[in-house]
């Protein structure tokens, strides 16, 4: 059951698209990160920016929650420069086997989102280990 109104879904969609655009991702990366079907038309990405809301599916909304959580953690980590967040996501890190966090997210899907969020957000990491 969908707990959101049409307007709320559209607001969530636009907010997440703004985050993904700030991360400087291409359409294929966005489709992958959101867990949308591979055959999703690229033109839908522009529609999501404007007047089409994401389909309400449990896994997609779990991904959205993690995207928002990662964005919040990056904003706390780099409060004066949002471009640093995009740079961090695209820089290889030894904690991720010398892969960039965005690569981990794209290749590992939902588990990758959880892994990157756990790295950035200690309260999320704590909740996952104590819950």
Contact map, one row per residue, 1 for C-alpha under 8 A:
11100000000000000000000000000000000000000000000000000000000000000000000000000000000000000000000000000000000000000000000000000000000
11110000000000000000000000000000000000000000000000000001000000000000000000000000000000000000000000000000000000000000000000000000000
11111000000000000000000000000000000000000000000000000000000000000000000000000000000000000000000000000000000000000000000000000000000
01111111100000000000000000000000000000000000000000000000000000000000000000000000000000000000000000000000000000000000000000000000000
00111111100000000000000000000000000000000000000000000000000000000000000000000000000000000000000000000000000000000000000000000000000
00011111110000000000000000000000000000000000000000001000000000000000000000000000000000000000000000000000000000000000000000000000000
00011111111000000000000000000000000000000000000000000000000000000000000000000000000000000000000000000000000000000000000000000000000
00011111111100000000000000000000000000000000000000000000000000000000000000000000000000000000000000000000000000000000000000000000000
00011111111110000000000000000000000000000000000000001100000000000000000000000000000000000000000000000000000000000000000000000000000
00000111111111000000000000000000000000000000000000111100000000000000000000000000000000000000000000000000000000000000000000000000000
00000011111111100000000000000000000000000000000000000000000000000000000000000000000000000000000000000000000000000000000000000000000
00000001111111110000000000000000000000000000000000001000000000000000000000000000000000000000000000000000000000000000000000000000000
00000000111111111000000000000000000000000000000110011100000000000000000000000000000000000000000000000000000000000000000000000000000
00000000011111111100000000000000000000000000000111001000000000000000000000000000000000000000000000000000000000000000000000000000000
00000000001111111110000000000000000000000000000000000000000000000000000000000000000000000000000000000000000000000000000000000000000
00000000000111111111000000000000000000000000000000000000000000010011000000000000000000000000000000000000000000000000000000000000000
00000000000011111111100000000000000000000000000110000000000000000000000000000000000000000000000000000000000000000000000000000000000
00000000000001111111110000000000000000000000000010000000000000000000000000000000000000000000000000000000000000000000000000000000000
00000000000000111111111000000000000000000000000000000000000000000011001000000000000000000000000000000000000000000000000000000000000
00000000000000011111111110000100000000000000000000000000000000000000000000000000000000000000000000000000000000000000000000000000000
00000000000000001111111110000000000000000000000000000000000000000000000000000000000000000000000000000000000000000000000000000000000
00000000000000000111111110000000000000000000000000000000000000000000000000000000011001000000000000000000000000000000000000000000000
00000000000000000011111110000000000000000000000000000000000000000000000000000000001011001000000000000000000000000000000000000000000
00000000000000000001111111000000000000000000000000000000000000000000000000000000000001000000000000000000000000000000000000000000000
00000000000000000001111111101100000000000000000000000000000000000000000000000000000000000000000000000000000000000000000000000000000
00000000000000000000000111111100000000000000000000000000000000000000000000000000000000000000000000000000000000000000000000000000000
00000000000000000000000011111110000000000100100000000000000000000000000000000000000000000000000000000000000000000000000000000000000
00000000000000000000000001111111000000000100000000000000000000000000000000000000000000000000000000000000000000000000000000000000000
00000000000000000000000011111111100000000000000000000000000000000000000000000000000000000000000000000000010000000000000000000000000
00000000000000000001000011111111110000000000100000000000000000000000000000000000000000000000000000000000000000000000000000000000000
00000000000000000000000000111111111111010000100000000000000000000000000000000000000000000000000000000000000000000000000000000000000
00000000000000000000000000011111111111000000000000000000000000000000000000000000000000000000000000000000010010000000000000000000000
00000000000000000000000000001111111100000000000000000000000000100000000000000000000000000000000000000000110010000000000000000000000
00000000000000000000000000000111111100000000000000000000000100110000000000000000000000000000000000000000000000000000000000000000000
00000000000000000000000000000011111110000000000000000000001100100000000000000000000000000000000000000000000010000000000000000000000
00000000000000000000000000000011111111010000000000000000000100000000000000000000000000000000000000000000000000000000000000000000000
00000000000000000000000000000011001111110000000000000000000000000000000000000000000000000000000000000000000000000000000000000000000
00000000000000000000000000000011000111110000000000000000000000000000000000000000000000000000000000000000000000000000000000000000000
00000000000000000000000000000000000011111000000000000000000000000000000000000000000000000000000000000000000000000000000000000000000
00000000000000000000000000000010000111111101000000000000000000000000000000000000000000000000000000000000000000000000000000000000000
00000000000000000000000000000000000000111111100000000000000000000000000000000000000000000000000000000000000000000000000000000000000
00000000000000000000000000110000000000011111110000000000000000000000000000000000000000000000000000000000000000000000000000000000000
00000000000000000000000000000000000000001111111000000000000000000000000000000000000000000000000000000000000000000000000000000000000
00000000000000000000000000000000000000011111111100010000000000000000000000000000000000000000000000000000000000000000000000000000000
00000000000000000000000000100110000000001111111110000000000000000000000000000000000000000000000000000000000000000000000000000000000
00000000000000000000000000000000000000000111111111000000000000000000000000000000000000000000000000000000000000000000000000000000000
00000000000000000000000000000000000000000011111111110000000000000000000000000000000000000000000000000000000000000000000000000000000
00000000000011001000000000000000000000000001111111111100000000000000000000000000000000000000000000000000000000000000000000000000000
00000000000011001100000000000000000000000000111111110000000000000000000000000000000000000000000000000000000000000000000000000000000
00000000000001000000000000000000000000000000011111110000000000000000000000000000000000000000000000000000000000000000000000000000000
00000000010000000000000000000000000000000000001111111000000000000000000000000000000000000000000000000000000000000000000000000000000
00000000010010000000000000000000000000000001001111111100000000000000000000000000000000000000000000000000000000000000000000000000000
00000100110111000000000000000000000000000000000100111110000000000000000000000000000000000000000000000000000000000000000000000000000
00000000110010000000000000000000000000000000000100011111000000000000000000000000000000000000000000000000000000000000000000000000000
00000000000000000000000000000000000000000000000000001111100100000000000000000000000000000000000000000000000000000000000000000000000
01000000000000000000000000000000000000000000000000000111110110000000000000000000000000000000000000000000000000000000000000000000000
00000000000000000000000000000000000000000000000000000011111110000000000000000000000000000000000000000000000000000000000000000000000
00000000000000000000000000000000000000000000000000000001111111000000000000000000000000000000000000000000000000000000000000000000000
00000000000000000000000000000000001000000000000000000000111111100000000000000000000000000000000000000000000000000000000000000000000
00000000000000000000000000000000011100000000000000000011111111110000000000000000000000000000000000000000000000000000000000000000000
00000000000000000000000000000000000000000000000000000001111111111000000000000000000000000000000000000000000000000000000000000000000
00000000000000000000000000000000000000000000000000000000011111111100000000000000000000000000000000000000000000000000000000000000000
00000000000000000000000000000000111000000000000000000000001111111110000000000000000000000000000000000000000001001000000000000000000
00000000000000010000000000000000010000000000000000000000000111111111000000000000000000000000000000000000000000000000000000000000000
00000000000000000000000000000000000000000000000000000000000011111111100000000000000000000000000000000000000000000000000000000000000
00000000000000000000000000000000000000000000000000000000000001111111110000000000000000000000000000000000000000001100100000000000000
00000000000000010010000000000000000000000000000000000000000000111111111000000000000000000000000000000000000000001000000000000000000
00000000000000010010000000000000000000000000000000000000000000011111111100000000000000000000000000000000000000000000000000000000000
00000000000000000000000000000000000000000000000000000000000000001111111110000000000000000000000000000000000000000000100010000000000
00000000000000000000000000000000000000000000000000000000000000000111111111000000000000000000000000000000000000000001100110000000000
00000000000000000010000000000000000000000000000000000000000000000011111111100000000000000000000000000000000000000000000000000000000
00000000000000000000000000000000000000000000000000000000000000000001111111110000000000000000000000000000000000000000000000000000000
00000000000000000000000000000000000000000000000000000000000000000000111111111000000000000000000000000000000000000000100110000000000
00000000000000000000000000000000000000000000000000000000000000000000011111111110000010000000000000000000000000000000000100000000000
00000000000000000000000000000000000000000000000000000000000000000000001111111110010010000000000000000000000000000000000000000000000
00000000000000000000000000000000000000000000000000000000000000000000000111111110000000000000000000000000000000000000000000000000000
00000000000000000000000000000000000000000000000000000000000000000000000011111110000000000000000000000000000000000000000000000000000
00000000000000000000000000000000000000000000000000000000000000000000000001111111110110000000000000000000000000000000000000000000000
00000000000000000000000000000000000000000000000000000000000000000000000001111111110000000000000000000000000000000000000000000000000
00000000000000000000000000000000000000000000000000000000000000000000000000000111110000000000000000000000000000000000000000000000000
00000000000000000000000000000000000000000000000000000000000000000000000000000111111110000000000000000000000000000000000000000000000
00000000000000000000010000000000000000000000000000000000000000000000000000100111111111000000000000000000000000000000000000000000000
00000000000000000000011000000000000000000000000000000000000000000000000000000000111111100000000000000000000000000000000000000000000
00000000000000000000000000000000000000000000000000000000000000000000000000000100111111110000000000000000000000000000000000000000000
00000000000000000000001000000000000000000000000000000000000000000000000001100100111111111000000000000000000000000000000000000000000
00000000000000000000011100000000000000000000000000000000000000000000000000000000011111111100000000000000000000000000000000000000000
00000000000000000000000000000000000000000000000000000000000000000000000000000000001111111110000000000000000000000000000000000000000
00000000000000000000000000000000000000000000000000000000000000000000000000000000000111111110000000011000000000000000000000000000000
00000000000000000000001000000000000000000000000000000000000000000000000000000000000011111110000000011100000000000000000000000000000
00000000000000000000000000000000000000000000000000000000000000000000000000000000000001111111000000011110000000000000000000000000000
00000000000000000000000000000000000000000000000000000000000000000000000000000000000000111111100000111000000000000000000000000000000
00000000000000000000000000000000000000000000000000000000000000000000000000000000000000000111110101111000000000000000000000000000000
00000000000000000000000000000000000000000000000000000000000000000000000000000000000000000011111111111000000000000000000000000000000
00000000000000000000000000000000000000000000000000000000000000000000000000000000000000000001111111100000000000000000000000000000000
00000000000000000000000000000000000000000000000000000000000000000000000000000000000000000000111111000000000000000000000000000000000
00000000000000000000000000000000000000000000000000000000000000000000000000000000000000000001111111111001000000000000000000000000000
00000000000000000000000000000000000000000000000000000000000000000000000000000000000000000000111111100000000000000000000000000000000
00000000000000000000000000000000000000000000000000000000000000000000000000000000000000000001111111110000000000000000000000000000000
00000000000000000000000000000000000000000000000000000000000000000000000000000000000000000011110111111011000000000000000000000000000
00000000000000000000000000000000000000000000000000000000000000000000000000000000000000011111100101111111000000000000000000000000000
00000000000000000000000000000000000000000000000000000000000000000000000000000000000000011111100100111111100000000001000000000000000
00000000000000000000000000000000000000000000000000000000000000000000000000000000000000001100000000011111110000000000000000000000000
00000000000000000000000000000000000000000000000000000000000000000000000000000000000000000100000000111111111000000000000000000000000
00000000000000000000000000000000000000000000000000000000000000000000000000000000000000000000000100111111111110011001000000000000000
00000000000000000000000000000000100000000000000000000000000000000000000000000000000000000000000000001111111111111001000000000000000
00000000000000000000000000001001100000000000000000000000000000000000000000000000000000000000000000000111111110010000000000000000000
00000000000000000000000000000000000000000000000000000000000000000000000000000000000000000000000000000011111110010000000000000000000
00000000000000000000000000000000000000000000000000000000000000000000000000000000000000000000000000000001111111111000000000000000000
00000000000000000000000000000001101000000000000000000000000000000000000000000000000000000000000000000001111111111000000000000000000
00000000000000000000000000000000000000000000000000000000000000100000000000000000000000000000000000000000100111111100000000000000000
00000000000000000000000000000000000000000000000000000000000000000000000000000000000000000000000000000000100111111110000000000000000
00000000000000000000000000000000000000000000000000000000000000000000000000000000000000000000000000000001111111111111000000000000000
00000000000000000000000000000000000000000000000000000000000000100110000000000000000000000000000000000001100111111111100000000000000
00000000000000000000000000000000000000000000000000000000000000000100000000000000000000000000000000000000000001111111110000000000000
00000000000000000000000000000000000000000000000000000000000000000000000000000000000000000000000000000000000000111111111000000000000
00000000000000000000000000000000000000000000000000000000000000000000010000000000000000000000000000001001100000011111111100000000000
00000000000000000000000000000000000000000000000000000000000000000100110010000000000000000000000000000000000000001111111110011000000
00000000000000000000000000000000000000000000000000000000000000000000000000000000000000000000000000000000000000000111111111011000000
00000000000000000000000000000000000000000000000000000000000000000000000000000000000000000000000000000000000000000011111111001000000
00000000000000000000000000000000000000000000000000000000000000000000010011000000000000000000000000000000000000000001111111000000000
00000000000000000000000000000000000000000000000000000000000000000000110010000000000000000000000000000000000000000000111111111000000
00000000000000000000000000000000000000000000000000000000000000000000000000000000000000000000000000000000000000000000011111111100000
00000000000000000000000000000000000000000000000000000000000000000000000000000000000000000000000000000000000000000000000011111110000
00000000000000000000000000000000000000000000000000000000000000000000000000000000000000000000000000000000000000000000110011111111000
00000000000000000000000000000000000000000000000000000000000000000000000000000000000000000000000000000000000000000000111011111111100
00000000000000000000000000000000000000000000000000000000000000000000000000000000000000000000000000000000000000000000000001111111110
00000000000000000000000000000000000000000000000000000000000000000000000000000000000000000000000000000000000000000000000000111111111
00000000000000000000000000000000000000000000000000000000000000000000000000000000000000000000000000000000000000000000000000011111111
00000000000000000000000000000000000000000000000000000000000000000000000000000000000000000000000000000000000000000000000000001111111
00000000000000000000000000000000000000000000000000000000000000000000000000000000000000000000000000000000000000000000000000000111111
00000000000000000000000000000000000000000000000000000000000000000000000000000000000000000000000000000000000000000000000000000011111
